Amino acid sequence: MDERQGATERRDRYSLRGKVYEQIREDILNGRYEQNTELKEAAIGAELGVSRTPVREALRQLELEGLVNIVPNRGAYVNKITAKDVRDIYVIRSMLEGLCARWATEHITKEQLESMEETLCLSEYHTRKENYDKLYELDSLFHEQLYSAGGSRILNHVLSDFHDYVKRARKASIASEGRSVKSTQEHRAIFEAVKAGDADQAEELARLHIRHTIESIRLHGLEQIL
């Protein structure tokens, strides 16, 4: 095997592991697996059409992330996001999203502003139509655009992970009575502050948005959502 062929095979293996990792992670965060469910390498490999090796590597990566608990000589078990985890994540997010909005105000480009404006217009349209599935997608997109505009690869990565961890709670919140309207209005206010270059206002509004979201989730029973 020459060096080029070896490098290609390593890239393919890492790419395959990444796909398996993303699928298992998605299944855990979407609630497909209950807490402490055993994740059997052979069964998952058969389902995904891969060998046990990329599954084993993906499970090790998920263990580092805290979503899987690997017990020596026993197996890998699901470690779901708990109600306390969600509350902790939202408290941390309220601070980090404020920082992100501040940095976005300082670094956002004209093209990024235009993309966020388009997302908001679509959100306002689908809010009127009560298209909650589409609103969930647009909610995610708005936050992704804000994270990108912040200009920090590290902060983007951390906030994106947190956003994924609470996806079930976010879906429930958006579909709850009245929350979609308020959430869209809050997104618009954050955007206008960023556009106006008001970093203090953007930071405060972003923090309030996250606090209002967790209040909505609490009202609808966090434990039941999870």
C-alpha positions as CSV (number, residue, x, y, z in Angstrom):
1,M,0.0,0.0,0.0
2,D,1.5,3.4,-1.0
3,E,1.3,6.5,1.1
4,R,-1.5,8.1,-1.0
5,Q,-3.7,5.0,-0.8
6,G,-3.1,4.8,2.9
7,A,-4.1,8.4,3.4
8,T,-7.3,7.8,1.3
9,E,-8.3,4.8,3.4
10,R,-7.8,6.7,6.6
11,R,-10.0,9.6,5.4
12,D,-12.7,7.1,4.4
13,R,-12.5,5.4,7.8
14,Y,-12.8,8.7,9.6
15,S,-15.6,9.9,7.3
16,L,-17.5,6.6,8.0
17,R,-17.0,6.9,11.7
18,G,-18.3,10.5,11.5
19,K,-21.4,9.4,9.8
20,V,-22.0,6.6,12.3
21,Y,-21.3,9.0,15.2
22,E,-23.8,11.6,13.9
23,Q,-26.5,8.9,13.4
24,I,-26.1,7.4,16.9
25,R,-25.9,10.9,18.4
26,E,-29.1,12.0,16.6
27,D,-30.9,8.9,17.8
28,I,-29.9,9.5,21.4
29,L,-30.9,13.2,21.4
30,N,-34.1,12.5,19.6
31,G,-35.1,10.1,22.3
32,R,-35.0,6.9,20.3
33,Y,-33.1,5.2,23.1
34,E,-34.1,5.1,26.7
35,Q,-31.7,5.8,29.5
36,N,-29.3,2.9,30.1
37,T,-30.2,1.2,26.9
38,E,-27.3,-1.0,25.7
39,L,-25.9,0.1,22.4
40,K,-24.8,-3.2,20.8
41,E,-22.1,-2.7,18.2
42,A,-23.1,-5.7,16.0
43,A,-26.8,-4.6,15.9
44,I,-26.0,-1.0,15.2
45,G,-23.5,-2.0,12.5
46,A,-26.0,-4.2,10.8
47,E,-28.6,-1.5,10.9
48,L,-26.3,1.1,9.4
49,G,-24.6,-1.3,7.0
50,V,-21.1,-1.0,8.5
51,S,-18.6,-3.1,10.4
52,R,-18.3,-3.0,14.2
53,T,-15.1,-0.9,14.0
54,P,-16.6,2.5,13.1
55,V,-19.5,1.8,15.6
56,R,-17.0,1.2,18.4
57,E,-15.0,4.3,17.5
58,A,-18.2,6.4,17.4
59,L,-19.3,5.1,20.8
60,R,-15.9,6.1,22.3
61,Q,-16.3,9.5,20.8
62,L,-19.8,9.8,22.3
63,E,-18.5,8.7,25.7
64,L,-16.1,11.7,25.6
65,E,-19.2,13.8,24.9
66,G,-21.0,12.3,27.9
67,L,-23.9,10.7,25.9
68,V,-22.6,7.2,26.3
69,N,-21.3,5.3,29.3
70,I,-18.9,2.4,28.4
71,V,-18.5,-0.2,31.1
72,P,-15.5,-2.5,30.7
73,N,-16.4,-6.1,29.9
74,R,-20.1,-5.2,29.8
75,G,-20.9,-2.8,27.0
76,A,-21.9,0.7,26.0
77,Y,-25.1,2.3,27.5
78,V,-27.1,5.4,26.7
79,N,-26.6,8.4,29.0
80,K,-29.5,10.7,28.1
81,I,-29.7,14.4,28.6
82,T,-31.6,14.9,31.9
83,A,-33.9,17.7,33.0
84,K,-31.1,19.1,35.1
85,D,-28.7,19.0,32.1
86,V,-31.3,21.0,30.1
87,R,-31.6,23.6,32.9
88,D,-27.8,23.8,33.2
89,I,-27.4,24.2,29.5
90,Y,-29.9,27.0,29.3
91,V,-28.3,28.9,32.1
92,I,-24.9,28.6,30.4
93,R,-26.4,29.4,27.0
94,S,-28.0,32.6,28.3
95,M,-24.5,33.9,29.1
96,L,-22.7,32.5,26.0
97,E,-25.4,33.6,23.6
98,G,-25.2,37.1,25.0
99,L,-21.5,37.1,24.4
100,C,-22.0,35.7,20.9
101,A,-24.5,38.5,20.1
102,R,-22.0,41.0,21.3
103,W,-19.3,39.6,19.1
104,A,-21.7,39.3,16.1
105,T,-22.4,43.0,16.5
106,E,-18.7,43.7,16.1
107,H,-17.9,41.2,13.3
108,I,-21.1,40.6,11.2
109,T,-20.8,41.1,7.5
110,K,-23.3,42.6,5.1
111,E,-23.9,39.2,3.5
112,Q,-24.5,37.7,7.0
113,L,-27.0,40.5,7.8
114,E,-28.9,39.8,4.6
115,S,-29.0,36.0,5.3
116,M,-30.4,36.6,8.8
117,E,-32.9,39.1,7.5
118,E,-34.2,36.5,5.0
119,T,-34.4,33.9,7.8
120,L,-36.4,36.3,9.9
121,C,-38.8,37.1,7.1
122,L,-39.4,33.4,6.5
123,S,-39.9,32.9,10.3
124,E,-42.5,35.6,10.5
125,Y,-44.3,34.1,7.5
126,H,-44.4,30.6,9.0
127,T,-45.3,32.0,12.4
128,R,-48.5,33.4,10.9
129,K,-49.2,30.1,9.3
130,E,-48.3,28.2,12.5
131,N,-46.0,25.8,10.6
132,Y,-44.1,24.6,13.6
133,D,-41.9,22.1,11.9
134,K,-40.6,24.8,9.5
135,L,-40.3,27.2,12.4
136,Y,-38.1,24.8,14.3
137,E,-35.8,24.6,11.3
138,L,-35.7,28.4,11.0
139,D,-35.1,28.8,14.7
140,S,-32.1,26.5,14.4
141,L,-30.9,28.4,11.3
142,F,-31.2,31.8,13.0
143,H,-29.0,30.7,15.9
144,E,-26.5,29.0,13.5
145,Q,-26.2,32.3,11.6
146,L,-25.7,34.3,14.9
147,Y,-23.0,31.8,16.0
148,S,-21.2,32.1,12.7
149,A,-21.5,35.9,12.8
150,G,-19.8,36.0,16.2
151,G,-16.6,35.1,14.5
152,S,-15.4,32.6,17.1
153,R,-14.9,29.0,16.0
154,I,-14.7,27.8,19.6
155,L,-17.8,29.6,20.7
156,N,-19.7,28.4,17.6
157,H,-18.8,24.8,18.4
158,V,-19.8,25.0,22.0
159,L,-23.1,26.7,21.3
160,S,-23.9,24.4,18.4
161,D,-23.5,21.4,20.6
162,F,-25.7,22.9,23.4
163,H,-28.3,23.7,20.8
164,D,-28.4,20.1,19.7
165,Y,-28.5,18.7,23.2
166,V,-31.8,20.5,23.9
167,K,-33.5,19.9,20.5
168,R,-36.5,18.0,22.0
169,A,-37.1,20.8,24.5
170,R,-36.8,23.4,21.8
171,K,-39.3,21.7,19.6
172,A,-41.8,21.5,22.4
173,S,-41.2,25.2,23.3
174,I,-41.8,26.4,19.7
175,A,-45.0,24.4,19.4
176,S,-46.4,25.7,22.8
177,E,-49.1,28.2,22.8
178,G,-47.9,31.7,22.0
179,R,-44.2,31.0,22.2
180,S,-43.5,30.9,18.5
181,V,-44.8,34.4,18.1
182,K,-42.7,35.7,21.0
183,S,-39.6,33.8,19.9
184,T,-39.8,35.2,16.4
185,Q,-40.3,38.7,17.9
186,E,-37.3,38.2,20.1
187,H,-35.1,37.1,17.2
188,R,-36.1,40.2,15.3
189,A,-35.2,42.4,18.2
190,I,-31.8,40.7,18.6
191,F,-31.2,41.1,14.8
192,E,-32.1,44.8,14.9
193,A,-29.7,45.5,17.7
194,V,-26.9,43.7,15.9
195,K,-27.7,45.6,12.7
196,A,-27.7,48.9,14.6
197,G,-24.3,48.1,16.1
198,D,-25.7,48.2,19.7
199,A,-23.6,45.5,21.3
200,D,-25.0,46.1,24.9
201,Q,-28.6,45.8,23.7
202,A,-27.9,42.7,21.5
203,E,-26.2,40.9,24.4
204,E,-29.0,41.7,26.8
205,L,-31.7,40.7,24.3
206,A,-30.0,37.4,23.5
207,R,-29.7,36.5,27.2
208,L,-33.4,37.3,27.8
209,H,-34.4,35.2,24.8
210,I,-32.8,32.1,26.3
211,R,-34.3,32.8,29.7
212,H,-37.8,33.2,28.2
213,T,-37.3,29.9,26.4
214,I,-36.5,27.9,29.5
215,E,-39.4,29.6,31.3
216,S,-41.7,28.4,28.5
217,I,-40.3,24.8,28.8
218,R,-40.7,24.8,32.5
219,L,-44.4,25.8,32.2
220,H,-45.0,22.8,29.9
221,G,-43.2,20.2,32.1
222,L,-39.5,19.6,31.3
223,E,-39.5,16.1,32.6
224,Q,-42.5,15.1,30.4
225,I,-40.8,16.6,27.3
226,L,-37.6,14.5,27.9
